[in-house]
Amino acid sequence: MKWIEVLTGPLEQKKQYRRAVARIDALPHPYRQVAKAFSRYLTYYGGLTDGDSLVAMFVDHADLWERAAVDGTPVRDIVGDDPVEFAESFARAYSGAQWIDKERARLTQAIDEAAAR
C-alpha cells in the first residue's frame, strides 16, 4: 500500500465511488434528483466505515437508478410510500463496520466494568 493510502484509504475505492457519483449525476430528471437525495441520506444514515461496503452500496445505488431510468419505472414504484424505510432497508443490506460499533463496544465495556465492582 502506498503511504498516501495509509492516510486516506485505498485510492481504487475513491475512484469507484467517484464513478458511481458521476453515473448518478448523468441520470435524467427525476431519477437524478431522487438518487442524489438518497445518496445524501445514505451518507448520514449508513454510518459505514468499511470502505468496501460503502463503495458497494453506492455502486449498487447507481445501478438501481440507472436501471429505473432505462426502464422508465416511476420513482414511487421503487421507493413506495415511505422513502425513509426504503433507504434504511437498502442501507441495512450492507453490513460493513459502522462508526457506532466502537461506541457500542465502549458502552458494553463500561457497564461490564461497573457491574464487576
LUMROTOR-173170 format. One record per atom (N, C-alpha, C, O, CB): atom name; x, y, z. Coordinates in nm, 3 decimals, always signed. Last residue first. Glycine has a CB too. Layout:
<rs>
(r "CA",(X,Y,Z));
...
</rs>
This chain:
<rs>
(r "N",(-1.769,-0.441,+3.990));
(r "CA",(-1.717,-0.383,+4.117));
(r "C",(-1.811,-0.404,+4.231));
(r "O",(-1.782,-0.362,+4.343));
(r "CB",(-1.692,-0.235,+4.103));
(r "N",(-1.888,-0.524,+3.761));
(r "CA",(-1.792,-0.616,+3.823));
(r "C",(-1.743,-0.564,+3.958));
(r "O",(-1.681,-0.639,+4.033));
(r "CB",(-1.673,-0.639,+3.730));
(r "N",(-2.035,-0.312,+3.664));
(r "CA",(-2.108,-0.423,+3.728));
(r "C",(-2.014,-0.518,+3.801));
(r "O",(-2.057,-0.585,+3.895));
(r "CB",(-2.190,-0.500,+3.624));
(r "N",(-1.834,-0.158,+3.546));
(r "CA",(-1.909,-0.105,+3.660));
(r "C",(-1.981,-0.217,+3.736));
(r "O",(-1.986,-0.215,+3.859));
(r "CB",(-2.011,-0.001,+3.612));
(r "N",(-1.753,-0.328,+3.338));
(r "CA",(-1.658,-0.288,+3.443));
(r "C",(-1.729,-0.236,+3.566));
(r "O",(-1.689,-0.267,+3.678));
(r "CB",(-1.562,-0.181,+3.389));
(r "N",(-1.990,-0.346,+3.188));
(r "CA",(-1.929,-0.466,+3.242));
(r "C",(-1.832,-0.431,+3.356));
(r "O",(-1.830,-0.499,+3.459));
(r "CB",(-1.855,-0.542,+3.131));
(r "N",(-2.023,-0.077,+3.117));
(r "CA",(-2.124,-0.141,+3.202));
(r "C",(-2.065,-0.265,+3.266));
(r "O",(-2.086,-0.290,+3.385));
(r "CB",(-2.252,-0.178,+3.120));
(r "N",(-1.794,-0.041,+2.957));
(r "CA",(-1.815,+0.044,+3.075));
(r "C",(-1.915,-0.020,+3.171));
(r "O",(-1.895,-0.017,+3.292));
(r "CB",(-1.864,+0.182,+3.033));
(r "N",(-1.842,-0.231,+2.754));
(r "CA",(-1.726,-0.245,+2.841));
(r "C",(-1.744,-0.162,+2.968));
(r "O",(-1.711,-0.210,+3.077));
(r "CB",(-1.598,-0.202,+2.768));
(r "N",(-2.071,-0.120,+2.633));
(r "CA",(-2.076,-0.254,+2.692));
(r "C",(-1.962,-0.273,+2.791));
(r "O",(-1.982,-0.325,+2.900));
(r "CB",(-2.071,-0.361,+2.582));
(r "N",(-1.962,+0.123,+2.541));
(r "CA",(-2.073,+0.122,+2.636));
(r "C",(-2.081,-0.012,+2.708));
(r "O",(-2.094,-0.017,+2.830));
(r "CB",(-2.206,+0.151,+2.563));
(r "N",(-1.767,+0.029,+2.360));
(r "CA",(-1.728,+0.110,+2.476));
(r "C",(-1.837,+0.108,+2.583));
(r "O",(-1.808,+0.094,+2.701));
(r "CB",(-1.699,+0.254,+2.434));
(r "N",(-1.929,-0.101,+2.171));
(r "CA",(-1.830,-0.178,+2.247));
(r "C",(-1.786,-0.102,+2.372));
(r "O",(-1.769,-0.162,+2.478));
(r "CB",(-1.708,-0.210,+2.158));
(r "N",(-2.068,+0.121,+2.074));
(r "CA",(-2.142,+0.011,+2.137));
(r "C",(-2.048,-0.072,+2.224));
(r "O",(-2.082,-0.110,+2.337));
(r "CB",(-2.210,-0.080,+2.030));
(r "N",(-1.859,+0.263,+1.960));
(r "CA",(-1.928,+0.319,+2.076));
(r "C",(-2.011,+0.213,+2.149));
(r "O",(-2.022,+0.216,+2.272));
(r "CB",(-2.018,+0.435,+2.033));
(r "N",(-1.792,+0.095,+1.749));
(r "CA",(-1.691,+0.126,+1.850));
(r "C",(-1.758,+0.179,+1.977));
(r "O",(-1.718,+0.145,+2.088));
(r "CB",(-1.589,+0.228,+1.796));
(r "N",(-2.032,+0.102,+1.600));
(r "CA",(-1.984,-0.024,+1.656));
(r "C",(-1.884,-0.001,+1.769));
(r "O",(-1.889,-0.068,+1.872));
(r "CB",(-1.920,-0.110,+1.546));
(r "N",(-2.070,+0.348,+1.484));
(r "CA",(-2.137,+0.324,+1.611));
(r "C",(-2.089,+0.194,+1.677));
(r "O",(-2.105,+0.177,+1.798));
(r "CB",(-2.288,+0.320,+1.592));
(r "N",(-1.947,+0.329,+1.236));
(r "CA",(-1.884,+0.410,+1.340));
(r "C",(-1.944,+0.381,+1.477));
(r "O",(-1.873,+0.390,+1.578));
(r "CB",(-1.898,+0.559,+1.307));
(r "N",(-1.951,-0.011,+1.118));
(r "CA",(-2.011,+0.121,+1.131));
(r "C",(-1.942,+0.197,+1.244));
(r "O",(-1.887,+0.136,+1.335));
(r "CB",(-2.163,+0.110,+1.156));
(r "N",(-1.848,-0.253,+0.880));
(r "CA",(-1.828,-0.188,+1.010));
(r "C",(-1.888,-0.048,+1.007));
(r "O",(-1.877,+0.024,+0.907));
(r "CB",(-1.678,-0.182,+1.045));
(r "N",(-2.114,-0.371,+0.661));
(r "CA",(-1.976,-0.343,+0.699));
(r "C",(-1.969,-0.278,+0.836));
(r "O",(-2.071,-0.251,+0.899));
(r "CB",(-1.910,-0.253,+0.595));
(r "N",(-2.352,-0.467,+0.540));
(r "CA",(-2.323,-0.490,+0.682));
(r "C",(-2.178,-0.469,+0.719));
(r "O",(-2.124,-0.543,+0.802));
(r "CB",(-2.363,-0.629,+0.718));
(r "N",(-2.609,-0.369,+0.362));
(r "CA",(-2.462,-0.356,+0.358));
(r "C",(-2.412,-0.356,+0.501));
(r "O",(-2.428,-0.258,+0.574));
(r "CB",(-2.417,-0.226,+0.281));
(r "N",(-2.875,-0.365,+0.404));
(r "CA",(-2.824,-0.477,+0.325));
(r "C",(-2.671,-0.477,+0.318));
(r "O",(-2.611,-0.575,+0.274));
(r "CB",(-2.881,-0.471,+0.183));
(r "N",(-2.934,-0.127,+0.523));
(r "CA",(-2.915,-0.244,+0.610));
(r "C",(-2.861,-0.365,+0.535));
(r "O",(-2.807,-0.457,+0.596));
(r "CB",(-3.045,-0.280,+0.678));
(r "N",(-2.984,+0.041,+0.303));
(r "CA",(-2.858,+0.053,+0.376));
(r "C",(-2.830,-0.068,+0.464));
(r "O",(-2.715,-0.108,+0.479));
(r "CB",(-2.859,+0.178,+0.461));
(r "N",(-3.246,-0.044,+0.235));
(r "CA",(-3.137,-0.053,+0.138));
(r "C",(-3.003,-0.053,+0.211));
(r "O",(-2.917,-0.137,+0.184));
(r "CB",(-3.144,+0.064,+0.036));
(r "N",(-3.380,+0.033,+0.466));
(r "CA",(-3.374,-0.109,+0.429));
(r "C",(-3.261,-0.134,+0.331));
(r "O",(-3.188,-0.233,+0.342));
(r "CB",(-3.509,-0.155,+0.368));
(r "N",(-3.348,+0.308,+0.443));
(r "CA",(-3.289,+0.238,+0.557));
(r "C",(-3.282,+0.088,+0.533));
(r "O",(-3.186,+0.023,+0.575));
(r "CB",(-3.370,+0.267,+0.684));
(r "N",(-3.489,+0.364,+0.207));
(r "CA",(-3.346,+0.396,+0.219));
(r "C",(-3.280,+0.318,+0.331));
(r "O",(-3.169,+0.268,+0.316));
(r "CB",(-3.328,+0.546,+0.242));
(r "N",(-3.750,+0.274,+0.278));
(r "CA",(-3.679,+0.217,+0.164));
(r "C",(-3.529,+0.240,+0.177));
(r "O",(-3.450,+0.146,+0.162));
(r "CB",(-3.732,+0.278,+0.032));
(r "N",(-3.805,+0.444,+0.492));
(r "CA",(-3.797,+0.299,+0.515));
(r "C",(-3.722,+0.231,+0.401));
(r "O",(-3.641,+0.141,+0.424));
(r "CB",(-3.937,+0.239,+0.530));
(r "N",(-3.810,+0.685,+0.346));
(r "CA",(-3.714,+0.666,+0.455));
(r "C",(-3.696,+0.517,+0.484));
(r "O",(-3.584,+0.470,+0.499));
(r "CB",(-3.760,+0.740,+0.583));
(r "N",(-4.024,+0.662,+0.168));
(r "CA",(-3.887,+0.663,+0.116));
(r "C",(-3.780,+0.644,+0.224));
(r "O",(-3.672,+0.592,+0.196));
(r "CB",(-3.862,+0.793,+0.045));
(r "N",(-4.305,+0.510,+0.166));
(r "CA",(-4.216,+0.555,+0.274));
(r "C",(-4.071,+0.552,+0.226));
(r "O",(-4.003,+0.450,+0.241));
(r "CB",(-4.234,+0.466,+0.400));
(r "N",(-4.436,+0.414,-0.054));
(r "CA",(-4.496,+0.529,+0.015));
(r "C",(-4.405,+0.587,+0.122));
(r "O",(-4.424,+0.701,+0.165));
(r "CB",(-4.626,+0.488,+0.077));
(r "N",(-4.177,+0.326,-0.293));
(r "CA",(-4.300,+0.304,-0.219));
(r "C",(-4.349,+0.431,-0.153));
(r "O",(-4.308,+0.542,-0.189));
(r "CB",(-4.282,+0.196,-0.116));
(r "N",(-3.953,+0.329,-0.452));
(r "CA",(-3.937,+0.365,-0.311));
(r "C",(-4.063,+0.341,-0.228));
(r "O",(-4.056,+0.336,-0.106));
(r "CB",(-3.898,+0.508,-0.299));
(r "N",(-4.052,+0.234,-0.703));
(r "CA",(-3.927,+0.183,-0.644));
(r "C",(-3.926,+0.207,-0.493));
(r "O",(-3.900,+0.115,-0.416));
(r "CB",(-3.806,+0.250,-0.709));
(r "N",(-4.279,+0.368,-0.760));
(r "CA",(-4.282,+0.222,-0.773));
(r "C",(-4.158,+0.159,-0.710));
(r "O",(-4.161,+0.043,-0.669));
(r "CB",(-4.294,+0.181,-0.920));
(r "N",(-4.195,+0.630,-0.740));
(r "CA",(-4.275,+0.575,-0.631));
(r "C",(-4.289,+0.422,-0.640));
(r "O",(-4.309,+0.355,-0.539));
(r "CB",(-4.414,+0.639,-0.630));
(r "N",(-4.066,+0.659,-0.993));
(r "CA",(-3.991,+0.665,-0.869));
(r "C",(-4.068,+0.600,-0.754));
(r "O",(-4.010,+0.524,-0.677));
(r "CB",(-3.958,+0.810,-0.834));
(r "N",(-4.154,+0.438,-1.261));
(r "CA",(-4.184,+0.554,-1.176));
(r "C",(-4.111,+0.545,-1.042));
(r "O",(-4.096,+0.437,-0.984));
(r "CB",(-4.336,+0.565,-1.153));
(r "N",(-3.926,+0.324,-1.500));
(r "CA",(-4.001,+0.288,-1.380));
(r "C",(-4.029,+0.414,-1.297));
(r "O",(-3.936,+0.489,-1.267));
(r "CB",(-3.924,+0.183,-1.296));
(r "N",(-3.784,+0.325,-1.734));
(r "CA",(-3.892,+0.423,-1.718));
(r "C",(-3.981,+0.393,-1.598));
(r "O",(-4.098,+0.431,-1.596));
(r "CB",(-3.976,+0.430,-1.843));
(r "N",(-3.564,+0.171,-1.777));
(r "CA",(-3.694,+0.105,-1.786));
(r "C",(-3.812,+0.202,-1.778));
(r "O",(-3.925,+0.166,-1.811));
(r "CB",(-3.706,+0.003,-1.676));
(r "N",(-3.366,+0.364,-1.735));
(r "CA",(-3.373,+0.294,-1.864));
(r "C",(-3.511,+0.231,-1.884));
(r "O",(-3.568,+0.238,-1.992));
(r "CB",(-3.263,+0.184,-1.871));
(r "N",(-3.421,+0.433,-1.468));
(r "CA",(-3.429,+0.534,-1.574));
(r "C",(-3.443,+0.468,-1.710));
(r "O",(-3.524,+0.512,-1.792));
(r "CB",(-3.305,+0.624,-1.572));
(r "N",(-3.374,+0.191,-1.337));
(r "CA",(-3.506,+0.252,-1.330));
(r "C",(-3.524,+0.355,-1.441));
(r "O",(-3.631,+0.363,-1.502));
(r "CB",(-3.528,+0.319,-1.192));
(r "N",(-3.101,+0.163,-1.390));
(r "CA",(-3.196,+0.063,-1.441));
(r "C",(-3.338,+0.120,-1.443));
(r "O",(-3.413,+0.100,-1.538));
(r "CB",(-3.190,-0.066,-1.356));
(r "N",(-3.001,+0.383,-1.246));
(r "CA",(-2.980,+0.373,-1.391));
(r "C",(-3.081,+0.276,-1.453));
(r "O",(-3.139,+0.306,-1.558));
(r "CB",(-2.837,+0.327,-1.421));
(r "N",(-3.078,+0.313,-0.988));
(r "CA",(-3.141,+0.430,-1.052));
(r "C",(-3.116,+0.434,-1.202));
(r "O",(-3.201,+0.482,-1.277));
(r "CB",(-3.089,+0.557,-0.989));
(r "N",(-2.921,+0.078,-0.943));
(r "CA",(-3.066,+0.080,-0.923));
(r "C",(-3.132,+0.193,-1.002));
(r "O",(-3.230,+0.172,-1.073));
(r "CB",(-3.099,+0.093,-0.774));
(r "N",(-2.656,+0.167,-0.984));
(r "CA",(-2.716,+0.064,-1.071));
(r "C",(-2.869,+0.069,-1.064));
(r "O",(-2.937,+0.064,-1.167));
(r "CB",(-2.666,-0.076,-1.030));
(r "N",(-2.627,+0.340,-0.765));
(r "CA",(-2.622,+0.394,-0.902));
(r "C",(-2.685,+0.296,-1.000));
(r "O",(-2.759,+0.337,-1.090));
(r "CB",(-2.477,+0.425,-0.943));
(r "N",(-2.643,+0.143,-0.565));
(r "CA",(-2.738,+0.255,-0.566));
(r "C",(-2.744,+0.318,-0.706));
(r "O",(-2.852,+0.344,-0.759));
(r "CB",(-2.698,+0.362,-0.461));
(r "N",(-2.418,-0.005,-0.618));
(r "CA",(-2.550,-0.067,-0.632));
(r "C",(-2.660,+0.038,-0.640));
(r "O",(-2.758,+0.021,-0.713));
(r "CB",(-2.577,-0.163,-0.516));
(r "N",(-2.229,+0.191,-0.552));
(r "CA",(-2.232,+0.136,-0.688));
(r "C",(-2.368,+0.071,-0.713));
(r "O",(-2.427,+0.090,-0.820));
(r "CB",(-2.117,+0.033,-0.708));
(r "N",(-2.287,+0.230,-0.280));
(r "CA",(-2.308,+0.340,-0.375));
(r "C",(-2.307,+0.293,-0.520));
(r "O",(-2.377,+0.351,-0.603));
(r "CB",(-2.201,+0.445,-0.354));
(r "N",(-2.227,-0.026,-0.173));
(r "CA",(-2.360,+0.032,-0.155));
(r "C",(-2.385,+0.143,-0.259));
(r "O",(-2.492,+0.148,-0.318));
(r "CB",(-2.376,+0.087,-0.013));
(r "N",(-1.956,-0.053,-0.239));
(r "CA",(-2.055,-0.146,-0.295));
(r "C",(-2.196,-0.089,-0.286));
(r "O",(-2.275,-0.101,-0.379));
(r "CB",(-2.049,-0.282,-0.224));
(r "N",(-1.851,+0.151,-0.077));
(r "CA",(-1.842,+0.161,-0.223));
(r "C",(-1.944,+0.069,-0.289));
(r "O",(-2.011,+0.109,-0.384));
(r "CB",(-1.699,+0.125,-0.271));
(r "N",(-1.911,+0.043,+0.177));
(r "CA",(-1.961,+0.174,+0.137));
(r "C",(-1.960,+0.191,-0.015));
(r "O",(-2.057,+0.238,-0.073));
(r "CB",(-1.877,+0.284,+0.202));
(r "N",(-1.768,-0.197,+0.177));
(r "CA",(-1.914,-0.198,+0.189));
(r "C",(-1.974,-0.067,+0.142));
(r "O",(-2.078,-0.067,+0.075));
(r "CB",(-1.955,-0.226,+0.334));
(r "N",(-1.504,-0.096,+0.155));
(r "CA",(-1.557,-0.190,+0.055));
(r "C",(-1.709,-0.193,+0.057));
(r "O",(-1.773,-0.191,-0.048));
(r "CB",(-1.502,-0.330,+0.080));
(r "N",(-1.474,+0.070,+0.385));
(r "CA",(-1.473,+0.126,+0.251));
(r "C",(-1.533,+0.034,+0.146));
(r "O",(-1.604,+0.079,+0.057));
(r "CB",(-1.334,+0.160,+0.212));
(r "N",(-1.641,+0.087,+0.675));
(r "CA",(-1.575,-0.012,+0.590));
(r "C",(-1.586,+0.035,+0.445));
(r "O",(-1.695,+0.038,+0.388));
(r "CB",(-1.638,-0.154,+0.608));
(r "N",(-1.804,+0.252,+0.801));
(r "CA",(-1.663,+0.291,+0.800));
(r "C",(-1.580,+0.195,+0.716));
(r "O",(-1.463,+0.220,+0.690));
(r "CB",(-1.608,+0.296,+0.943));
(r "N",(-2.136,+0.370,+0.763));
(r "CA",(-2.035,+0.268,+0.734));
(r "C",(-1.895,+0.326,+0.741));
(r "O",(-1.871,+0.437,+0.692));
(r "CB",(-2.060,+0.205,+0.596));
(r "N",(-2.361,+0.522,+0.806));
(r "CA",(-2.259,+0.519,+0.909));
(r "C",(-2.150,+0.416,+0.886));
(r "O",(-2.079,+0.379,+0.979));
(r "CB",(-2.322,+0.493,+1.039));
(r "N",(-2.620,+0.559,+0.686));
(r "CA",(-2.546,+0.434,+0.674));
(r "C",(-2.438,+0.418,+0.779));
(r "O",(-2.424,+0.310,+0.836));
(r "CB",(-2.484,+0.425,+0.540));
(r "N",(-2.712,+0.826,+0.721));
(r "CA",(-2.774,+0.715,+0.792));
(r "C",(-2.684,+0.591,+0.797));
(r "O",(-2.674,+0.526,+0.901));
(r "CB",(-2.904,+0.680,+0.726));
(r "N",(-2.544,+0.991,+0.560));
(r "CA",(-2.567,+1.019,+0.701));
(r "C",(-2.617,+0.897,+0.778));
(r "O",(-2.570,+0.869,+0.888));
(r "CB",(-2.666,+1.132,+0.716));
(r "N",(-2.546,+0.857,+0.315));
(r "CA",(-2.419,+0.901,+0.372));
(r "C",(-2.435,+0.926,+0.521));
(r "O",(-2.349,+0.888,+0.600));
(r "CB",(-2.369,+1.027,+0.301));
(r "N",(-2.816,+0.827,+0.264));
(r "CA",(-2.735,+0.708,+0.291));
(r "C",(-2.602,+0.744,+0.355));
(r "O",(-2.551,+0.670,+0.439));
(r "CB",(-2.711,+0.630,+0.161));
(r "N",(-2.885,+1.095,+0.212));
(r "CA",(-2.942,+1.025,+0.328));
(r "C",(-2.857,+0.903,+0.365));
(r "O",(-2.831,+0.878,+0.482));
(r "CB",(-3.087,+0.983,+0.298));
(r "N",(-2.739,+1.140,-0.025));
(r "CA",(-2.716,+1.223,+0.094));
(r "C",(-2.765,+1.149,+0.219));
(r "O",(-2.695,+1.144,+0.320));
(r "CB",(-2.787,+1.361,+0.080));
(r "N",(-2.857,+0.947,-0.188));
(r "CA",(-2.713,+0.944,-0.162));
(r "C",(-2.681,+1.022,-0.035));
(r "O",(-2.605,+0.976,+0.050));
(r "CB",(-2.634,+1.001,-0.281));
(r "N",(-3.122,+1.037,-0.201));
(r "CA",(-3.092,+0.912,-0.133));
(r "C",(-2.944,+0.902,-0.100));
(r "O",(-2.908,+0.852,+0.007));
(r "CB",(-3.135,+0.793,-0.218));
(r "N",(-3.079,+1.270,-0.350));
(r "CA",(-3.139,+1.280,-0.217));
(r "C",(-3.110,+1.153,-0.137));
(r "O",(-3.078,+1.160,-0.018));
(r "CB",(-3.292,+1.303,-0.228));
(r "N",(-2.977,+1.157,-0.584));
(r "CA",(-2.892,+1.246,-0.504));
(r "C",(-2.947,+1.261,-0.362));
(r "O",(-2.871,+1.263,-0.266));
(r "CB",(-2.881,+1.385,-0.571));
(r "N",(-3.202,+1.015,-0.671));
(r "CA",(-3.079,+0.942,-0.638));
(r "C",(-2.986,+1.029,-0.554));
(r "O",(-2.922,+0.978,-0.461));
(r "CB",(-3.006,+0.898,-0.767));
(r "N",(-3.381,+1.227,-0.722));
(r "CA",(-3.411,+1.128,-0.619));
(r "C",(-3.284,+1.055,-0.576));
(r "O",(-3.261,+1.035,-0.457));
(r "CB",(-3.516,+1.026,-0.671));
(r "N",(-3.245,+1.361,-0.931));
(r "CA",(-3.286,+1.432,-0.811));
(r "C",(-3.310,+1.334,-0.695));
(r "O",(-3.265,+1.358,-0.583));
(r "CB",(-3.413,+1.514,-0.839));
(r "N",(-3.220,+1.155,-1.123));
(r "CA",(-3.101,+1.221,-1.067));
(r "C",(-3.136,+1.288,-0.934));
(r "O",(-3.063,+1.272,-0.836));
(r "CB",(-3.044,+1.326,-1.167));
(r "N",(-3.490,+1.098,-1.181));
(r "CA",(-3.405,+0.996,-1.119));
(r "C",(-3.280,+1.057,-1.056));
(r "O",(-3.238,+1.016,-0.948));
(r "CB",(-3.364,+0.891,-1.222));
(r "N",(-3.656,+1.260,-1.321));
(r "CA",(-3.642,+1.288,-1.178));
(r "C",(-3.547,+1.193,-1.108));
(r "O",(-3.524,+1.205,-0.987));
(r "CB",(-3.777,+1.280,-1.112));
(r "N",(-3.378,+1.364,-1.515));
(r "CA",(-3.476,+1.401,-1.412));
(r "C",(-3.594,+1.305,-1.423));
(r "O",(-3.630,+1.271,-1.536));
(r "CB",(-3.523,+1.550,-1.429));
(r "N",(-3.121,+1.118,-1.590));
(r "CA",(-3.221,+1.219,-1.625));
(r "C",(-3.311,+1.251,-1.504));
(r "O",(-3.317,+1.176,-1.407));
(r "CB",(-3.308,+1.170,-1.745));
(r "N",(-2.783,+1.090,-1.464));
(r "CA",(-2.920,+1.042,-1.476));
(r "C",(-3.014,+1.154,-1.520));
(r "O",(-2.990,+1.271,-1.492));
(r "CB",(-2.967,+0.984,-1.343));
(r "N",(-2.531,+1.183,-1.410));
(r "CA",(-2.569,+1.172,-1.551));
(r "C",(-2.714,+1.125,-1.570));
(r "O",(-2.762,+1.121,-1.683));
(r "CB",(-2.476,+1.076,-1.621));
(r "N",(-2.497,+1.161,-1.138));
(r "CA",(-2.505,+1.296,-1.195));
(r "C",(-2.553,+1.293,-1.340));
(r "O",(-2.611,+1.391,-1.388));
(r "CB",(-2.369,+1.364,-1.188));
(r "N",(-2.465,+0.883,-1.123));
(r "CA",(-2.586,+0.945,-1.067));
(r "C",(-2.605,+1.085,-1.126));
(r "O",(-2.717,+1.123,-1.160));
(r "CB",(-2.578,+0.952,-0.912));
(r "N",(-2.213,+0.864,-1.239));
(r "CA",(-2.327,+0.794,-1.300));
(r "C",(-2.459,+0.852,-1.251));
(r "O",(-2.553,+0.869,-1.328));
(r "CB",(-2.322,+0.642,-1.269));
(r "N",(-2.063,+1.005,-1.052));
(r "CA",(-2.075,+1.057,-1.190));
(r "C",(-2.192,+0.991,-1.262));
(r "O",(-2.263,+1.057,-1.338));
(r "CB",(-1.943,+1.033,-1.269));
(r "N",(-2.083,+0.829,-0.836));
(r "CA",(-2.140,+0.964,-0.825));
(r "C",(-2.159,+1.024,-0.965));
(r "O",(-2.260,+1.089,-0.991));
(r "CB",(-2.049,+1.055,-0.738));
(r "N",(-1.939,+0.613,-0.942));
(r "CA",(-2.081,+0.596,-0.905));
(r "C",(-2.150,+0.731,-0.895));
(r "O",(-2.263,+0.747,-0.940));
(r "CB",(-2.093,+0.520,-0.770));
(r "N",(-1.688,+0.732,-0.967));
(r "CA",(-1.758,+0.685,-1.088));
(r "C",(-1.907,+0.665,-1.059));
(r "O",(-1.992,+0.698,-1.142));
(r "CB",(-1.696,+0.552,-1.139));
(r "N",(-1.630,+0.777,-0.698));
(r "CA",(-1.646,+0.892,-0.789));
(r "C",(-1.717,+0.851,-0.918));
(r "O",(-1.796,+0.928,-0.972));
(r "CB",(-1.508,+0.953,-0.822));
(r "N",(-1.607,+0.509,-0.611));
(r "CA",(-1.710,+0.597,-0.554));
(r "C",(-1.735,+0.716,-0.649));
(r "O",(-1.850,+0.750,-0.675));
(r "CB",(-1.667,+0.648,-0.414));
(r "N",(-1.384,+0.427,-0.759));
(r "CA",(-1.513,+0.360,-0.778));
(r "C",(-1.627,+0.447,-0.726));
(r "O",(-1.731,+0.457,-0.790));
(r "CB",(-1.514,+0.224,-0.707));
(r "N",(-1.192,+0.601,-0.650));
(r "CA",(-1.223,+0.607,-0.793));
(r "C",(-1.359,+0.542,-0.821));
(r "O",(-1.439,+0.596,-0.897));
(r "CB",(-1.113,+0.536,-0.875));
(r "N",(-1.188,+0.513,-0.387));
(r "CA",(-1.227,+0.651,-0.415));
(r "C",(-1.265,+0.668,-0.562));
(r "O",(-1.360,+0.739,-0.595));
(r "CB",(-1.113,+0.748,-0.379));
(r "N",(-1.089,+0.256,-0.424));
(r "CA",(-1.223,+0.276,-0.367));
(r "C",(-1.274,+0.417,-0.398));
(r "O",(-1.391,+0.435,-0.432));
(r "CB",(-1.221,+0.252,-0.215));
(r "N",(-0.833,+0.313,-0.515));
(r "CA",(-0.928,+0.247,-0.605));
(r "C",(-1.071,+0.262,-0.555));
(r "O",(-1.163,+0.279,-0.634));
(r "CB",(-0.893,+0.099,-0.621));
(r "N",(-0.703,+0.414,-0.292));
(r "CA",(-0.739,+0.507,-0.399));
(r "C",(-0.840,+0.444,-0.496));
(r "O",(-0.922,+0.515,-0.553));
(r "CB",(-0.614,+0.551,-0.475));
(r "N",(-0.775,+0.323,+0.041));
(r "CA",(-0.740,+0.280,-0.095));
(r "C",(-0.791,+0.376,-0.203));
(r "O",(-0.908,+0.415,-0.203));
(r "CB",(-0.797,+0.142,-0.120));
(r "N",(-0.694,+0.592,+0.274));
(r "CA",(-0.767,+0.472,+0.231));
(r "C",(-0.732,+0.439,+0.088));
(r "O",(-0.667,+0.519,+0.020));
(r "CB",(-0.919,+0.491,+0.247));
(r "N",(-0.535,+0.798,+0.362));
(r "CA",(-0.665,+0.831,+0.302));
(r "C",(-0.751,+0.710,+0.270));
(r "O",(-0.870,+0.724,+0.243));
(r "CB",(-0.644,+0.908,+0.177));
(r "N",(-0.299,+0.694,+0.480));
(r "CA",(-0.368,+0.809,+0.538));
(r "C",(-0.512,+0.824,+0.490));
(r "O",(-0.600,+0.858,+0.568));
(r "CB",(-0.292,+0.936,+0.507));
(r "N",(-0.233,+0.484,+0.318));
(r "CA",(-0.236,+0.460,+0.462));
(r "C",(-0.315,+0.572,+0.530));
(r "O",(-0.389,+0.547,+0.625));
(r "CB",(-0.092,+0.451,+0.519));
(r "N",(-0.219,+0.606,+0.074));
(r "CA",(-0.334,+0.521,+0.101));
(r "C",(-0.345,+0.484,+0.248));
(r "O",(-0.454,+0.455,+0.297));
(r "CB",(-0.326,+0.396,+0.017));
(r "N",(+0.028,+0.726,+0.091));
(r "CA",(-0.091,+0.812,+0.089));
(r "C",(-0.217,+0.731,+0.118));
(r "O",(-0.311,+0.782,+0.180));
(r "CB",(-0.103,+0.883,-0.049));
(r "N",(+0.203,+0.508,+0.076));
(r "CA",(+0.192,+0.582,+0.201));
(r "C",(+0.067,+0.671,+0.204));
(r "O",(+0.007,+0.688,+0.310));
(r "CB",(+0.316,+0.667,+0.223));
(r "N",(+0.056,+0.219,-0.082));
(r "CA",(+0.132,+0.344,-0.087));
(r "C",(+0.108,+0.423,+0.041));
(r "O",(+0.005,+0.407,+0.106));
(r "CB",(+0.093,+0.428,-0.211));
(r "N",(+0.084,-0.117,+0.000));
(r "CA",(+0.000,+0.000,+0.000));
(r "C",(+0.089,+0.125,+0.000));
(r "O",(+0.187,+0.132,+0.075));
(r "CB",(-0.096,-0.001,+0.122));
</rs>
